[in-house]
Amino acid sequence: MTTTAPPPAAPPAARRRRRRTTSDTGLSRVFRWLSTGAGALILLVLAAVAIFLLIEAWPAISAGGDELSARVSWFPEDANLVTFVGPLVFGTLLAAALALAIATPLAVGIALFISHYAPRRLASALGYVVDLLAAIPSVVYGLWGALTFAPLVYPVWDWLASTLGWFPLFAGPASQPPRVMLTVAVVLAAMILPIITAVCREVFLQTPRLHEEAALALGATRWEMVRTAVLPFARSGIVSASMLGLGRALGETMAVLMILSPGTLYSFAVLQAGQQQTIAANIAAQYPEAPPLGVSTLIATGLALFVITMAVNMAARAIVARRKDFSGAN
Amino acid sequence: MSTTVEHLPGDSTPGQDQDRSASVRAMLKGADARRKRTDRGMTVMVYLAFALAMVPLISVSWTVLSNGIERFNLYFLTNSMRGVFGGIDAGGIYHAIVGTVQITLAAAVISVPIGILAAVYLVEYGRGLLARSVTFFVDVMTGIPSIVAGLFAYALFAVFFGPGIRMGIVGAVALSVLMIPVVVRSTEEMLKLVPNELREASYALGVPKWLTVVKVVLRTSVAGIVTGVMLSIARVIGETAPLLITVGVIDSINNNLFEGRMMTLPVYVYRQYQQGYVPCAADAADCISTINFDRAWAAALTLILIVMALNLLARLISRYFSPKLR
């Protein structure tokens, strides 16, 4: 840095400084810039997702409801973009919430089974199986749900509608064939189950051994040990796992597209066909034959989905970050 | 816990040693009855939850295998759907395999260098606001719905090349948006496992930082990184929705990533499912009414086999090539 001779009083300091500067020249500097650039590129991509979606959605956002319904065949009469997106958002949230309500307790149960109940040798094999199942593509689940699961499930849905029909969620009559929201929710739950289970299992296995042994030494039964030592420790992990599952369920396209008989109502009737539709499935269904303005409309709905999932994800991260301080993990 | 208190007063009368030990045993057993029942009940619940969840998972695997195995043969793997119509007993997935391999490889070529370099940045250089926000947004990015990634890739290319664009490379960009965060996460975990002593030893020998990172840090963790990359490929290879809207469908073989529509395996499964039953004339000899579903199952089986093979390969690599740290 300095071309003048170093002061004779402090030669070691000067030498050290010079060496530090030489270590960040040439290829080292290039490499540092490369990797920093890759990090920054990720932020750039995320910003680009929002920006390009906005650019392509702009024609639909700026057009009025009349123009949209005149030029896009499937756009409903006397509606605007907001009243068009509303039921889709509702359907998306309903599907994801139902799937999560089914999957979370089961996933916690499975994870407990693998981490604390199953024999150890069986447990590691089961963990591996669960990891493999998480990798089965969603289109396969859709195929299975539509061709194998849906034909089997009608008697159960019919029974639900006749016994619990007073409850708005199960209002009858159950549709046959059961291309209904509840079928979709069960398939979605099966899809997100391995993901939630995998995260929960990791967290359960990290419970401090001493906490568990202390609970057992106080005379706790196995369930009491789980309730007093494992679950409190893992609470934030369970929350983040189910948020991860929620994110998956919100954006899931193929299973919904292949099973659900769509409709655009604000309806809680999950046993009737033609009531709800999700954003993602609607995009995939209408996209291939949409006119340019229709594509813009669909991209606008996609933007809404993007915002929702971002909000869910950020909320999950915030919850986990806040709970981390109190979880007893440290 | 509260049940123990209820039993205490009755047992407090003084008596002989045998009496007392018997009463203590009775107290412990009596107190435990309800807790034991709860414990048993919860054990049963946990086992039931496990059994219940295994049903769909086993059912999926079994149906795909049993329905797909019949049509899964060399002819199916080496022929395309060109000129195949109605219920004729022909057609295969060669064009879909070509598309899937090309698009997935292109996605890997885009996302692996970016992902690994970003992970290197986070572990070796990252300080301050930029590093914190990269960590945070990588987490957020893992939650982007796949169809939004597809819309983004379409929008990106539509701005520059005009609307209605369908190319293999657009699908590859969509998949790489989904792939980058997975690669970053797994590589970051692996780089963190490299002991600091190795870096310090390298610095002590006067090796510059970039060479230390390339020759020591990345070299030590290469097995883990390869495993992570394989797993991320296995994750995106089954994505359907983004490819459906960016690459489209076609019945012939297209070897060019940069021009025209391509078929991919997941989209092929969906496309065959969507075409449904074929109406057959009663006296038609060469007509199978369920041919489309049969092809869909066989393609689904192929897809699952590919994903499983990638997963197994990843496991084997991480088992046999990872450095022994302890």
Chai-1 contact restraints between the chains, C-beta under 6 A:
chainA,res_idxA,chainB,res_idxB,connection_type,confidence,min_distance_angstrom,max_distance_angstrom,comment,restraint_id
A,S23,B,P208,contact,1.0,0.0,6.0,A-B,restraint_1
A,L27,B,W210,contact,1.0,0.0,6.0,A-B,restraint_2
A,S28,B,P208,contact,1.0,0.0,6.0,A-B,restraint_3
A,S28,B,K209,contact,1.0,0.0,6.0,A-B,restraint_4
A,S28,B,W210,contact,1.0,0.0,6.0,A-B,restraint_5
A,F31,B,W210,contact,1.0,0.0,6.0,A-B,restraint_6
A,R32,B,Y125,contact,1.0,0.0,6.0,A-B,restraint_7
A,L34,B,L117,contact,1.0,0.0,6.0,A-B,restraint_8
A,S35,B,L117,contact,1.0,0.0,6.0,A-B,restraint_9
A,S35,B,V120,contact,1.0,0.0,6.0,A-B,restraint_10
A,S35,B,Y121,contact,1.0,0.0,6.0,A-B,restraint_11
A,T36,B,Y121,contact,1.0,0.0,6.0,A-B,restraint_12
A,A38,B,I114,contact,1.0,0.0,6.0,A-B,restraint_13
A,A38,B,L117,contact,1.0,0.0,6.0,A-B,restraint_14
A,A38,B,A118,contact,1.0,0.0,6.0,A-B,restraint_15
A,G39,B,A118,contact,1.0,0.0,6.0,A-B,restraint_16
A,G39,B,Y121,contact,1.0,0.0,6.0,A-B,restraint_17
A,G39,B,V134,contact,1.0,0.0,6.0,A-B,restraint_18
A,I42,B,A118,contact,1.0,0.0,6.0,A-B,restraint_19
A,I42,B,V134,contact,1.0,0.0,6.0,A-B,restraint_20
A,L43,B,F137,contact,1.0,0.0,6.0,A-B,restraint_21
A,L46,B,F137,contact,1.0,0.0,6.0,A-B,restraint_22
A,L46,B,M141,contact,1.0,0.0,6.0,A-B,restraint_23
A,V49,B,F152,contact,1.0,0.0,6.0,A-B,restraint_24
A,F52,B,F152,contact,1.0,0.0,6.0,A-B,restraint_25
A,F52,B,A155,contact,1.0,0.0,6.0,A-B,restraint_26
A,F52,B,L156,contact,1.0,0.0,6.0,A-B,restraint_27
A,L53,B,A155,contact,1.0,0.0,6.0,A-B,restraint_28
A,E56,B,A155,contact,1.0,0.0,6.0,A-B,restraint_29
A,L106,B,A49,contact,1.0,0.0,6.0,A-B,restraint_30
A,L106,B,A53,contact,1.0,0.0,6.0,A-B,restraint_31
A,G109,B,V46,contact,1.0,0.0,6.0,A-B,restraint_32
A,G109,B,A49,contact,1.0,0.0,6.0,A-B,restraint_33
A,I110,B,A49,contact,1.0,0.0,6.0,A-B,restraint_34
A,I110,B,F50,contact,1.0,0.0,6.0,A-B,restraint_35
A,I110,B,A53,contact,1.0,0.0,6.0,A-B,restraint_36
A,L112,B,V46,contact,1.0,0.0,6.0,A-B,restraint_37
A,F113,B,V46,contact,1.0,0.0,6.0,A-B,restraint_38
A,F113,B,F50,contact,1.0,0.0,6.0,A-B,restraint_39
A,Y117,B,V46,contact,1.0,0.0,6.0,A-B,restraint_40
A,L132,B,N311,contact,1.0,0.0,6.0,A-B,restraint_41
A,L133,B,L57,contact,1.0,0.0,6.0,A-B,restraint_42
A,A135,B,A234,contact,1.0,0.0,6.0,A-B,restraint_43
A,A135,B,V307,contact,1.0,0.0,6.0,A-B,restraint_44
A,A135,B,N311,contact,1.0,0.0,6.0,A-B,restraint_45
A,P137,B,G238,contact,1.0,0.0,6.0,A-B,restraint_46
A,P137,B,P266,contact,1.0,0.0,6.0,A-B,restraint_47
A,P137,B,L303,contact,1.0,0.0,6.0,A-B,restraint_48
A,V139,B,T240,contact,1.0,0.0,6.0,A-B,restraint_49
A,V139,B,P266,contact,1.0,0.0,6.0,A-B,restraint_50
A,V139,B,V269,contact,1.0,0.0,6.0,A-B,restraint_51
A,V139,B,Y270,contact,1.0,0.0,6.0,A-B,restraint_52
A,V140,B,A300,contact,1.0,0.0,6.0,A-B,restraint_53
A,L143,B,Y273,contact,1.0,0.0,6.0,A-B,restraint_54
A,L143,B,A296,contact,1.0,0.0,6.0,A-B,restraint_55
A,L143,B,A300,contact,1.0,0.0,6.0,A-B,restraint_56
A,W144,B,V60,contact,1.0,0.0,6.0,A-B,restraint_57
A,W144,B,T63,contact,1.0,0.0,6.0,A-B,restraint_58
A,T148,B,T63,contact,1.0,0.0,6.0,A-B,restraint_59
A,A190,B,P56,contact,1.0,0.0,6.0,A-B,restraint_60
A,L193,B,A53,contact,1.0,0.0,6.0,A-B,restraint_61
A,T221,B,R35,contact,1.0,0.0,6.0,A-B,restraint_62
A,T221,B,D39,contact,1.0,0.0,6.0,A-B,restraint_63
A,R222,B,D39,contact,1.0,0.0,6.0,A-B,restraint_64
A,W223,B,T38,contact,1.0,0.0,6.0,A-B,restraint_65
A,W223,B,D39,contact,1.0,0.0,6.0,A-B,restraint_66
A,W223,B,M42,contact,1.0,0.0,6.0,A-B,restraint_67
A,G247,B,G143,contact,1.0,0.0,6.0,A-B,restraint_68
A,G251,B,P145,contact,1.0,0.0,6.0,A-B,restraint_69
A,T253,B,I147,contact,1.0,0.0,6.0,A-B,restraint_70
A,T253,B,A241,contact,1.0,0.0,6.0,A-B,restraint_71
A,M254,B,T240,contact,1.0,0.0,6.0,A-B,restraint_72
A,A280,B,I147,contact,1.0,0.0,6.0,A-B,restraint_73
A,I283,B,I147,contact,1.0,0.0,6.0,A-B,restraint_74
A,A284,B,A241,contact,1.0,0.0,6.0,A-B,restraint_75
A,A284,B,L244,contact,1.0,0.0,6.0,A-B,restraint_76
A,Y287,B,I245,contact,1.0,0.0,6.0,A-B,restraint_77
A,P292,B,P163,contact,1.0,0.0,6.0,A-B,restraint_78
A,I299,B,L151,contact,1.0,0.0,6.0,A-B,restraint_79
A,G302,B,V148,contact,1.0,0.0,6.0,A-B,restraint_80
A,G302,B,L151,contact,1.0,0.0,6.0,A-B,restraint_81
A,L305,B,P145,contact,1.0,0.0,6.0,A-B,restraint_82
A,L305,B,V148,contact,1.0,0.0,6.0,A-B,restraint_83
A,F306,B,V148,contact,1.0,0.0,6.0,A-B,restraint_84
A,T309,B,G143,contact,1.0,0.0,6.0,A-B,restraint_85
A,T309,B,P145,contact,1.0,0.0,6.0,A-B,restraint_86
A,N313,B,V140,contact,1.0,0.0,6.0,A-B,restraint_87
A,N313,B,G143,contact,1.0,0.0,6.0,A-B,restraint_88
A,R317,B,D139,contact,1.0,0.0,6.0,A-B,restraint_89
